[in-house]
């Protein structure tokens, strides 16, 4: 009985053939270029971190151990996560908008690093007709950033919720520019990141398009 089952399985498997696409030369070139770019980004972050370490060491009056200074993680860049988006919320006849912003600060090794300092977020909408309109300008202080720290299935990041007040008619607005500026609380260095985020389109085409400036106090 077992021998019969084995023979049946061999015959079935023998009749199955997988079709595989042969990699092209262009695929190999693109893969090598991406690897080179990743390595270049990593080296750039390392150089920036070392330059920061040297500047910090030069400012030290007590001359701390150079190895300790070198081993201390420093922020070298900050990025806006691709899942950041604007969500419309309708309450009866009122329409509200909230920007959910995901931030990823990185050290010289490309690893997540907690922020200590202040962060300014500016959101500008770009209508197809007319000048750019500022949607929000909010300032987060050290404690506000600390409360925004998150860790879960999306990884470790900062989540910032920024409400927008809506006024007027915004039918021709398709996206907005989000700009963040972080100022390190210890070194006073600044790190900037920008991203274009698409605005959701309402099925009823009943969206306000001019958002009043939302000024936020330091949190």
Secondary structure, 3 states (H helix, E strand, C coil): CHHHHHHHHHHHHHCCCCCCCCCCHHHHHHHHHHHHHHHHHHHHHHHHHHHHHHHHHHHCCCCCCHHHHHHCCCCCEEEECCCCEEEEEEECCEEEEEEEEEEEEECCCCCECCCCEEEEEEEEEEECCCCCEEEEEEEECHHHHHHCEEEECCEEEEEEEEEECEECCCCCEEEEEEEEEEEECCCCCEEEEEEEEECCCCCCCCCCCEECCEECCCC
